[in-house]
Amino acid sequence: MKKAIKFWPYMTIFLVAVLIMLPQIVTGSYILGVDSIFHMNRFYDAAMQLKTGHLSYFISIYGYQQSGRIINALYGPLAAYFNGLILLITGNWVRYQIVTSLLTLCVSGMTMYNLAIRTNIKKIYAVFVGIAYMSSYLIMGWVVGMQFTGWGAALLPWLLAAGFDMIDYKSINVLKLAIPMSILLQTHMLSSLTGALALVPMFIYGVIHSEEKLKMWRNAMLSVLLTLCLTANVWYGMMQISFTNHALGVAPQLDMYEDSVALFGNNVFVLPPIYSIGFIIVAIYFVINFKKISSSRKIIFTTGLFFMWISSVLFPWGPLDKKFPSISYLIQMPRRFVVIPFILLLICAGIMINDTSKKQWVNAFKNYALLILTFFIIYDAGGSVRNGVHHFFSPEVVQNDYNLHYQTTDTNAIRDSLSSHDTGAVLKMLTKATPDYLPVQYKMTAYNYFDYHPYGNYGDQIINYKGEVTKTIKSNGHLLLTWDNESDDNKSMQLPIFKYDDTKLILNGKHISSVKQTEIGSVIVNSKPGHNKLEVYYHATLILLALLWLTVFTWMGLIGGIMIYLILKWKKHKKRNVS
């Protein structure tokens, strides 16, 4: 009973997650959001690799129309296989989405709760902070839109706890910094970079006020070194593929102002009123009490305000983008920085409400107000789920059909496929021409990105390919394309497959080193009369393979070391109890 009471905050967060998800759990529906089809292809590819044993770390051999694209190796590889494993265990997309949504909600709520407790906020108020964060659009973006920034946002409070140690203890725990940073890099790179930026002012403050500056620097370097070993597959893979190919970046934002946040307004991305008003109250409170507040809390508040500024319409993104066009590739949307002020200003809100007034009626009013506010926050989050469920049962099925193509008019078949054990069926019925990381054959800039029509070309050359080509997977894991040339002469033919610099092609039993490619990188081969075969596989460099194994062995060593430490600690504790 005592243990149950001890864990009541975590149980509360779990129950709130279930409450938010209840409309979907009860109806057994699936919410098809803005990024659903893109990520479903990622996880289906990983799941099928795990199921069949045909591992293809670099190119997709099951997802993305079996086109040989490189996606997972560049976009959260560990998270992709983790999600693939969940898909295998759950057996269909409906159960997968319910499980991963509950997981993301719980992780975000618990990491935020732990960060609030770490800041000496009372449990009851720390639970409120956790619920406010897990119910925000940052986390709900995964639940209703399958936006992977939700996973990054769920893990960021864990990383920032290491930053709070820098502020309060003027020290760095190597594992407490390296592990969350590595998991973030293996999940969502942009979130890890955002988190790293947020750590900078905390690190500077810690170093300046530390009595052991050299030790702090040493531990920072050790954390970086361990992170590099735990993520070697990510950073070197990205470097190698980017340097040896013209890998197409994400679509640049032509007007970054339109994707900045505002507390109020019409023409920009406006924060929900509850959070906008809350942040304003927090800012007023901290400005009025600035002299009374400790230096460490001032760092949290000013860092939160700074990131709110750079994510907002008040920051001069327009002039900056004109001077440095490549910034729109890296950042895409300035509002992505708002995750930091959400975390830090919610912590500041917890600090504010943690203060006890001498007047009891003020404290009572505060508690009742928080209870009502919590109800509205949860109800609003649940409302977005109810809206998604409503769309599932609508004639369109899909909640957001941006850049989505229906390959069937039978929407009942789409609904059925989402609860079917054939998890690949829905990906044939709904397709999306997102061309990220294609091996384009031209030098791209932020200004010429759309001149080459990568979205339309991907649709024409891959999704809506007119030729009759059969794709299968060989026992060695290689992708095999077969087709017939019915003419009596050799014929030049574009195939629905991509070639990167280290992609190897075997045409009718012979390796071909050079091949023509379209602007977006699909191959053009000279097919002989009759039956033709093209075998496709990826041959990674020795350095890349070595670093991939370095990542695997470092994780194994780290997990093994932690397990040994916990066993020894448990045995020591057991001996104390006996004696």
C-alpha positions, 0 to 999 in steps of 0.5 A, a space after each residue: 500500500 505504501 509503495 502504491 502511495 509512493 507512486 501515485 504521481 506516475 499512476 495519475 499521469 498514466 490515468 490521464 494518458 488513458 483518459 485522453 486516449 479513451 475515445 480512440 481506445 473505446 472505438 478502436 479507431 486510427 487517426 491518420 494525421 499529417 505525417 502518418 503515412 510517411 512514418 508508417 512506411 518507416 516503421 513498416 520497413 523496420 518491422 518487416 526487416 525484423 520479422 523476415 531477418 532480411 536486415 537492410 539498415 540503409 535502404 528501404 526494401 519494404 517501405 516507400 514502395 520498395 524504392 531503395 530510399 535511405 530514410 531510417 539510417 538518417 532519421 532516428 534509426 534506433 527509434 525506427 527499429 523500436 517502433 517496428 518492434 512495437 508494430 510487430 508485437 501489437 500486430 496491427 496499426 490501431 493497436 500500435 497507435 494506441 500503445 505508442 500514443 500512451 507511451 509518448 504521453 506517459 513518458 512526456 508527463 513523467 519526464 516533466 514531473 521528474 524535472 519539476 521534482 528536481 526543481 523542488 516543486 511539491 508533488 501535487 504541483 509537479 503532477 500539474 506541470 507534467 499533465 500540462 506538458 503531456 497535454 500540450 500540442 507538442 506531445 499531442 502532435 504525435 497522438 493526432 498527427 504522428 509528428 515525430 517531434 512529439 517523441 523528441 519533446 517527450 524526451 527533452 525534459 530528461 536531457 534538460 535535467 542534466 542542465 539543471 544539475 549544471 546550474 544547481 550543482 555546478 557539475 556534470 554527471 557523464 551518464 546523465 548527460 550522455 544517455 538522454 542526448 544519445 537517445 534523442 539523437 537516435 530518435 529525432 536529431 533536430 530535438 537533440 540539437 535544440 536541447 543542446 542549444 538550451 544547455 549552453 547557457 546552463 553550462 556557461 553559468 555552471 562553469 563560471 560559478 564552479 569551484 572545479 572548472 577543470 572537472 566540469 570541462 573534463 566531464 563535458 568532454 567525456 559526455 561528448 565522447 560517449 555520445 559520439 560512440 553511442 550515436 556513431 551510426 547517426 552522425 557518420 552515416 549522415 556525413 557520409 551519405 551527404 558528402 557522397 550524394 546530393 541528398 535532397 533536404 527537407 522542403 524549405 520554408 519560403 516564409 519562415 515568419 508564417 511558421 513562427 509562433 505568437 501568443 495572439 493573432 490570426 495569420 501566424 501559428 498561435 499558441 493555445 490561449 491557456 498556455 499563452 495566458 499562463 506564460 504571460 502570468 509567469 513572465 509578470 511574476 518573475 519580472 516583479 520578483 526578479 531580485 528575490 529569485 535565486 540566480 539558478 532560477 533566473 537562468 531557467 526563466 531567461 533561457 525560456 524567454 530567449 527561446 520563446 523569442 527566437 521561436 516567435 514572430 518577433 525574431 527577424 527570421 525573414 532578413 536572416 533567411 534572405 542572408 543565409 538561405 540554407 537556414 530554412 533547410 536546417 530549421 524548417 520551422 522556427 516554432 520548433 524552438 518553442 518546445 524549450 520555453 514550454 518546458 522551462 516556462 512550465 517549470 517556472 509556473 511550477 515554481 510560481 505556484 509552489 510559493 505558499 501565501 500567508 493567507 489561507 484563502 489564497 492557497 485554497 483559491 490557487 488549488 481550486 483554480 489549478 484543479 479547474 485548469 487541469 480539467 480544461 487542459 485534459 478536456 482540450 487534449 481529449 478533444 483533439 483525439 475525439 476530432 481524429 476519431 470523428 475523421 476516421 469514421 467520416 467518408 474521407 477517413 483521413 484527418 489531414 490529406 495534405 500531399 496524400 494520394 488515395 489509390 482506392 475509393 473504397 474507404 471501408 477497405 482503408 479502415 479495415 486495413 488499419 486493424 488488419 494483420 497485413 500492415 502493408 495493405 494500407 500503405 498501398 491504398 494511401 501514398 504520400 510523395 515526400 521526397 526527403 533524402 532522395 539522391 538528386 542529380 542537381 545542386 539544390 538550393 533553397 531557391 531552386 528546390 521546387 523548380 525541379 518538382 521533386 514531389 511530382 516527379 516522385 509521384 510519377 516515377 515511383 508511386 504511379 509508375 506505369 511499367 510492369 515491374 515486380 519487386 521481391 526480396 531475395 534470401 540474401 536480403 537484396 531487392 530484386 526487380 524483374 520485368 519483360 522487354 517485349 520488343 526485339 531491341 534493347 530498350 532504355 527504361 526508367 525503373 522505380 528504384 533509387 541509386 545512391 553512391 554506395 548502392 550496387 546494381 546487378 543487371 542480368 547477372 552483371 555488376 554495373 558501375 555507372 548508370 543513368 539517373 533521373 533528376 531525382 535519382 531513379 535509375 535508367 537501364 538498358 534492358 535486353 529483349 525478353 526477361 530482365 532482372 535488376 538486383 539492388 543492395 547497399 554496400 557500406 564503406 568499411 569505416 561506416 560498418 566499423 562505426 555501426 558496430 562501435 555503436 552496437 558494442 558501446 550500447 551493449 557495454 553501457 547496458 551491461 555496466 548499468 545492470 552490473 552496478 544495479 545488481 551489486 547495489 541490490 546485493 549490498 542493500 540486501 546485506 544491510 537489511 539482513 544485518 
